[in-house]
Amino acid sequence: MVNLKRANDECERVPPDDTEQPLMVPAKLTSEADVSNLVDATIKKFGQLNILANNAGIYERDTIDSTSPRQYDRKINANVKAV
């Protein structure tokens, strides 16, 4: 779970200078609608999208024998399929 309040506060603390202020768009990266909204908001603010880096991920220490199909799908959706 992401602490969006803390992330938003950190973005707002970036001192103003000659660069753009950070863009804060809460999104669930396994949701196509959220990702589409994120891309649209980025292009609206900055005019283009140059780089997209996925640093979302789920790590749970377990074995294949103890992982349920639901847990497996959740990990694959976040670690592989998320944008």
Residue, then its C-alpha position, 0 to 999 in steps of 0.5 A: m500500500v502506498n502512503l499517498k498523503r506522504a508522497n503528496d506532501e513530499c511533492e509539494r515540498v519541492p522548492p519552486d524554481d525554473t522547473e515545473q512542480p511535480l504532478m501527483v496523480p493517485a493511480k492503481l497501476t493494475s487498473e487500465a482506467d487509472v493508467s490512462n488517466l495518469v498518462d492523460a494528466t501527464i500529457k495535459k500538464f507537461g505536453q508529452l510523456n518521455i519516460l515511463a518507469n514502473n517501480a511498483g511491486i509486491y514481495e511476499r516471502d512464500t513458496i509456490d506451494s503456499t501461494s494461492p492462485r489469488q495471491y499469484d494473480r495479484k503478484i503477476n498483475a502488480n509485478v509484471k502487468a502493471v504499467 
